[in-house]
Amino acid sequence: MATDITCISVRRGFIHLVAILDWYSRRVLSWRVSNTLTLDFCLDAVREIIVRCGRPEIFSTDQGSQFGNSEFTELLKETLNK
């Protein structure tokens, strides 16, 4: 799986989209939008994918600030080490 965040320009500024993709099928497995770049919407997308698809073998990010956050990395460590 892989994830990234993109900014989308809207009339009143920007919204932020986080998407989690399956490498093989290239399908979007989970996504969230937010009007701020806080960690919460990223964590929600990851938690959903863990519940729906189970433990990913590989989880690739661009190591942006949300993905390098200790809360995010701890969630992945806990999930991947089960």
NUPA-71325 format. One record per atom (N, C-alpha, C): residue number from 1; x, z, y. Coordinates in steps of 0.02 Angstrom, whole numbers. Atoms other than C-alpha are relative to their C-alpha. Layout:
<sites>
<site n="NUM" xx="X" zz="Z" yy="Y"/>
...
</sites>
This chain:
<sites>
<site n="1" xx="42" zz="0" yy="-59"/>
<site n="1" xx="0" zz="0" yy="0"/>
<site n="1" xx="44" zz="0" yy="62"/>
<site n="2" xx="-35" zz="1" yy="-64"/>
<site n="2" xx="51" zz="-27" yy="179"/>
<site n="2" xx="-49" zz="17" yy="56"/>
<site n="3" xx="43" zz="-17" yy="-56"/>
<site n="3" xx="-15" zz="33" yy="345"/>
<site n="3" xx="34" zz="-16" yy="66"/>
<site n="4" xx="-26" zz="12" yy="-67"/>
<site n="4" xx="4" zz="-8" yy="528"/>
<site n="4" xx="-57" zz="13" yy="49"/>
<site n="5" xx="47" zz="-10" yy="-55"/>
<site n="5" xx="-80" zz="24" yy="695"/>
<site n="5" xx="7" zz="-58" yy="48"/>
<site n="6" xx="-1" zz="51" yy="-52"/>
<site n="6" xx="-129" zz="-109" yy="819"/>
<site n="6" xx="-45" zz="21" yy="57"/>
<site n="7" xx="40" zz="-14" yy="-60"/>
<site n="7" xx="-198" zz="-95" yy="996"/>
<site n="7" xx="-42" zz="-61" yy="15"/>
<site n="8" xx="46" zz="54" yy="-16"/>
<site n="8" xx="-350" zz="-198" yy="1041"/>
<site n="8" xx="-25" zz="11" yy="71"/>
<site n="9" xx="22" zz="-4" yy="-69"/>
<site n="9" xx="-389" zz="-233" yy="1223"/>
<site n="9" xx="-76" zz="-7" yy="4"/>
<site n="10" xx="72" zz="2" yy="-12"/>
<site n="10" xx="-568" zz="-194" yy="1273"/>
<site n="10" xx="-11" zz="7" yy="75"/>
<site n="11" xx="16" zz="-1" yy="-71"/>
<site n="11" xx="-656" zz="-193" yy="1441"/>
<site n="11" xx="28" zz="62" yy="36"/>
<site n="12" xx="-21" zz="-62" yy="-33"/>
<site n="12" xx="-609" zz="-12" yy="1479"/>
<site n="12" xx="67" zz="26" yy="-25"/>
<site n="13" xx="-66" zz="-23" yy="23"/>
<site n="13" xx="-432" zz="-6" yy="1410"/>
<site n="13" xx="16" zz="-27" yy="-69"/>
<site n="14" xx="-21" zz="19" yy="67"/>
<site n="14" xx="-379" zz="-6" yy="1229"/>
<site n="14" xx="-34" zz="44" yy="-52"/>
<site n="15" xx="16" zz="-40" yy="58"/>
<site n="15" xx="-439" zz="50" yy="1060"/>
<site n="15" xx="55" zz="-12" yy="-51"/>
<site n="16" xx="-54" zz="4" yy="49"/>
<site n="16" xx="-320" zz="81" yy="916"/>
<site n="16" xx="-30" zz="-3" yy="-70"/>
<site n="17" xx="23" zz="12" yy="68"/>
<site n="17" xx="-348" zz="19" yy="740"/>
<site n="17" xx="56" zz="15" yy="-49"/>
<site n="18" xx="-47" zz="-10" yy="54"/>
<site n="18" xx="-258" zz="88" yy="589"/>
<site n="18" xx="-32" zz="-30" yy="-63"/>
<site n="19" xx="25" zz="32" yy="61"/>
<site n="19" xx="-276" zz="-13" yy="429"/>
<site n="19" xx="49" zz="13" yy="-57"/>
<site n="20" xx="-40" zz="-8" yy="60"/>
<site n="20" xx="-214" zz="19" yy="253"/>
<site n="20" xx="-16" zz="-59" yy="-45"/>
<site n="21" xx="7" zz="61" yy="39"/>
<site n="21" xx="-185" zz="-137" yy="150"/>
<site n="21" xx="30" zz="8" yy="-69"/>
<site n="22" xx="-28" zz="7" yy="66"/>
<site n="22" xx="-158" zz="-171" yy="-33"/>
<site n="22" xx="50" zz="-58" yy="1"/>
<site n="23" xx="-52" zz="52" yy="-3"/>
<site n="23" xx="6" zz="-268" yy="-50"/>
<site n="23" xx="-19" zz="-61" yy="-42"/>
<site n="24" xx="13" zz="55" yy="46"/>
<site n="24" xx="-54" zz="-372" yy="-198"/>
<site n="24" xx="-57" zz="-44" yy="23"/>
<site n="25" xx="60" zz="40" yy="-18"/>
<site n="25" xx="-228" zz="-426" yy="-143"/>
<site n="25" xx="-4" zz="-15" yy="74"/>
<site n="26" xx="1" zz="5" yy="-73"/>
<site n="26" xx="-195" zz="-410" yy="45"/>
<site n="26" xx="-67" zz="22" yy="29"/>
<site n="27" xx="65" zz="-25" yy="-23"/>
<site n="27" xx="-366" zz="-327" yy="59"/>
<site n="27" xx="10" zz="64" yy="41"/>
<site n="28" xx="2" zz="-62" yy="-38"/>
<site n="28" xx="-400" zz="-192" yy="187"/>
<site n="28" xx="-38" zz="51" yy="-42"/>
<site n="29" xx="30" zz="-51" yy="42"/>
<site n="29" xx="-434" zz="-36" yy="85"/>
<site n="29" xx="-32" zz="56" yy="40"/>
<site n="30" xx="26" zz="-52" yy="-43"/>
<site n="30" xx="-466" zz="84" yy="228"/>
<site n="30" xx="20" zz="-16" yy="72"/>
<site n="31" xx="-17" zz="11" yy="-70"/>
<site n="31" xx="-471" zz="77" yy="417"/>
<site n="31" xx="-37" zz="51" yy="44"/>
<site n="32" xx="31" zz="-44" yy="-50"/>
<site n="32" xx="-512" zz="185" yy="568"/>
<site n="32" xx="17" zz="-26" yy="69"/>
<site n="33" xx="-14" zz="16" yy="-70"/>
<site n="33" xx="-525" zz="156" yy="755"/>
<site n="33" xx="-3" zz="65" yy="40"/>
<site n="34" xx="-2" zz="-58" yy="-44"/>
<site n="34" xx="-489" zz="279" yy="894"/>
<site n="34" xx="16" zz="-23" yy="71"/>
<site n="35" xx="-17" zz="17" yy="-69"/>
<site n="35" xx="-480" zz="278" yy="1082"/>
<site n="35" xx="64" zz="35" yy="23"/>
<site n="36" xx="-64" zz="-32" yy="-14"/>
<site n="36" xx="-322" zz="385" yy="1074"/>
<site n="36" xx="47" zz="-11" yy="-60"/>
<site n="37" xx="-49" zz="10" yy="54"/>
<site n="37" xx="-162" zz="372" yy="972"/>
<site n="37" xx="18" zz="67" yy="-32"/>
<site n="38" xx="-14" zz="-63" yy="33"/>
<site n="38" xx="-180" zz="543" yy="893"/>
<site n="38" xx="9" zz="-11" yy="-75"/>
<site n="39" xx="-14" zz="5" yy="71"/>
<site n="39" xx="-132" zz="577" yy="714"/>
<site n="39" xx="-63" zz="2" yy="-43"/>
<site n="40" xx="60" zz="-13" yy="41"/>
<site n="40" xx="-307" zz="623" yy="654"/>
<site n="40" xx="-30" zz="-62" yy="-32"/>
<site n="41" xx="32" zz="58" yy="30"/>
<site n="41" xx="-376" zz="449" yy="630"/>
<site n="41" xx="43" zz="-33" yy="-53"/>
<site n="42" xx="-45" zz="25" yy="52"/>
<site n="42" xx="-222" zz="398" yy="530"/>
<site n="42" xx="-7" zz="42" yy="-64"/>
<site n="43" xx="8" zz="-44" yy="58"/>
<site n="43" xx="-239" zz="550" yy="417"/>
<site n="43" xx="-66" zz="-12" yy="-35"/>
<site n="44" xx="66" zz="13" yy="30"/>
<site n="44" xx="-424" zz="514" yy="390"/>
<site n="44" xx="2" zz="-63" yy="-44"/>
<site n="45" xx="-5" zz="62" yy="39"/>
<site n="45" xx="-385" zz="337" yy="332"/>
<site n="45" xx="39" zz="10" yy="-65"/>
<site n="46" xx="-41" zz="-13" yy="60"/>
<site n="46" xx="-251" zz="398" yy="211"/>
<site n="46" xx="-38" zz="43" yy="-49"/>
<site n="47" xx="38" zz="-44" yy="45"/>
<site n="47" xx="-360" zz="537" yy="141"/>
<site n="47" xx="-55" zz="-40" yy="-36"/>
<site n="48" xx="52" zz="41" yy="32"/>
<site n="48" xx="-500" zz="411" yy="110"/>
<site n="48" xx="28" zz="-42" yy="-56"/>
<site n="49" xx="-29" zz="44" yy="51"/>
<site n="49" xx="-386" zz="295" yy="15"/>
<site n="49" xx="23" zz="40" yy="-61"/>
<site n="50" xx="-21" zz="-43" yy="56"/>
<site n="50" xx="-318" zz="438" yy="-92"/>
<site n="50" xx="-61" zz="18" yy="-42"/>
<site n="51" xx="62" zz="-17" yy="36"/>
<site n="51" xx="-496" zz="490" yy="-138"/>
<site n="51" xx="-27" zz="-61" yy="-37"/>
<site n="52" xx="29" zz="61" yy="30"/>
<site n="52" xx="-554" zz="311" yy="-172"/>
<site n="52" xx="44" zz="-33" yy="-52"/>
<site n="53" xx="-45" zz="40" yy="43"/>
<site n="53" xx="-400" zz="236" yy="-255"/>
<site n="53" xx="50" zz="42" yy="-39"/>
<site n="54" xx="-50" zz="-41" yy="34"/>
<site n="54" xx="-296" zz="383" yy="-313"/>
<site n="54" xx="68" zz="-4" yy="33"/>
<site n="55" xx="-68" zz="-4" yy="-26"/>
<site n="55" xx="-111" zz="407" yy="-287"/>
<site n="55" xx="32" zz="-68" yy="3"/>
<site n="56" xx="-35" zz="64" yy="-4"/>
<site n="56" xx="-21" zz="254" yy="-221"/>
<site n="56" xx="71" zz="6" yy="-28"/>
<site n="57" xx="-69" zz="0" yy="24"/>
<site n="57" xx="144" zz="208" yy="-305"/>
<site n="57" xx="48" zz="-8" yy="58"/>
<site n="58" xx="-41" zz="13" yy="-59"/>
<site n="58" xx="216" zz="144" yy="-141"/>
<site n="58" xx="-45" zz="3" yy="61"/>
<site n="59" xx="38" zz="-2" yy="-63"/>
<site n="59" xx="157" zz="181" yy="36"/>
<site n="59" xx="49" zz="-17" yy="55"/>
<site n="60" xx="-48" zz="26" yy="-49"/>
<site n="60" xx="247" zz="78" yy="167"/>
<site n="60" xx="-29" zz="4" yy="71"/>
<site n="61" xx="20" zz="-2" yy="-71"/>
<site n="61" xx="239" zz="107" yy="356"/>
<site n="61" xx="57" zz="-28" yy="42"/>
<site n="62" xx="-52" zz="23" yy="-46"/>
<site n="62" xx="334" zz="46" yy="508"/>
<site n="62" xx="38" zz="60" yy="30"/>
<site n="63" xx="-31" zz="-62" yy="-22"/>
<site n="63" xx="387" zz="228" yy="538"/>
<site n="63" xx="-11" zz="14" yy="73"/>
<site n="64" xx="19" zz="-17" yy="-68"/>
<site n="64" xx="299" zz="238" yy="706"/>
<site n="64" xx="-11" zz="75" yy="5"/>
<site n="65" xx="3" zz="-72" yy="-11"/>
<site n="65" xx="273" zz="409" yy="782"/>
<site n="65" xx="-54" zz="35" yy="-41"/>
<site n="66" xx="52" zz="-31" yy="41"/>
<site n="66" xx="109" zz="443" yy="690"/>
<site n="66" xx="23" zz="5" yy="-73"/>
<site n="67" xx="-20" zz="2" yy="70"/>
<site n="67" xx="186" zz="396" yy="523"/>
<site n="67" xx="62" zz="42" yy="-14"/>
<site n="68" xx="-58" zz="-44" yy="8"/>
<site n="68" xx="344" zz="499" yy="552"/>
<site n="68" xx="-16" zz="72" yy="12"/>
<site n="69" xx="22" zz="-68" yy="-14"/>
<site n="69" xx="244" zz="653" yy="598"/>
<site n="69" xx="3" zz="42" yy="-63"/>
<site n="70" xx="-9" zz="-43" yy="59"/>
<site n="70" xx="275" zz="801" yy="484"/>
<site n="70" xx="-65" zz="10" yy="-39"/>
<site n="71" xx="63" zz="-8" yy="35"/>
<site n="71" xx="90" zz="823" yy="444"/>
<site n="71" xx="-16" zz="-62" yy="-43"/>
<site n="72" xx="11" zz="63" yy="37"/>
<site n="72" xx="78" zz="640" yy="390"/>
<site n="72" xx="46" zz="-3" yy="-61"/>
<site n="73" xx="-48" zz="5" yy="56"/>
<site n="73" xx="236" zz="646" yy="284"/>
<site n="73" xx="-14" zz="53" yy="-53"/>
<site n="74" xx="17" zz="-52" yy="49"/>
<site n="74" xx="183" zz="810" yy="202"/>
<site n="74" xx="-60" zz="-21" yy="-42"/>
<site n="75" xx="57" zz="24" yy="38"/>
<site n="75" xx="16" zz="734" yy="153"/>
<site n="75" xx="22" zz="-50" yy="-53"/>
<site n="76" xx="-24" zz="49" yy="49"/>
<site n="76" xx="106" zz="589" yy="70"/>
<site n="76" xx="43" zz="32" yy="-54"/>
<site n="77" xx="-42" zz="-35" yy="50"/>
<site n="77" xx="234" zz="702" yy="-15"/>
<site n="77" xx="-43" zz="36" yy="-50"/>
<site n="78" xx="45" zz="-37" yy="45"/>
<site n="78" xx="96" zz="811" yy="-87"/>
<site n="78" xx="-35" zz="-48" yy="-47"/>
<site n="79" xx="36" zz="49" yy="40"/>
<site n="79" xx="2" zz="658" yy="-148"/>
<site n="79" xx="45" zz="-35" yy="-50"/>
<site n="80" xx="-45" zz="38" yy="43"/>
<site n="80" xx="150" zz="563" yy="-219"/>
<site n="80" xx="34" zz="42" yy="-53"/>
<site n="81" xx="-33" zz="-44" yy="48"/>
<site n="81" xx="222" zz="715" yy="-309"/>
<site n="81" xx="-47" zz="30" yy="-50"/>
<site n="82" xx="48" zz="-28" yy="48"/>
<site n="82" xx="64" zz="755" yy="-407"/>
<site n="82" xx="7" zz="-34" yy="-67"/>
</sites>
